[in-house]
Amino acid sequence: MPSITPTRNIAFELFKRYNKSESLIKHALSVEGVMRYMAKKNGEDEEKWGIIGLIHDLDYEMYPDEHCTMTEKILRENNWPEDISVPY
């Protein structure tokens, strides 16, 4: 199955499906902003890096014992492109 082209809205909705904590949502939004800033500063794709920042803790609340491993699985199950779903 071909991968989707994730947008910020798709990423944010996916993040909120797995995370309900207001503080974690604020954290994700803050990291998104920092990643966008750094991408712009370094001539990189702001949208891509903002999305990566937004979803970086996707599995944190729902899967605390599998944090950092479930995000890849979730993204693959949702047909995200490999350049985003594979850990860096």
Summary of the structure (lengths in Angstrom):
residues: 88
radius of gyration: 12.4
end to end distance: 22.8
largest distance: 35.7
contacts: 245
relative contact order: 0.20
helix: 64%
strand: 0%
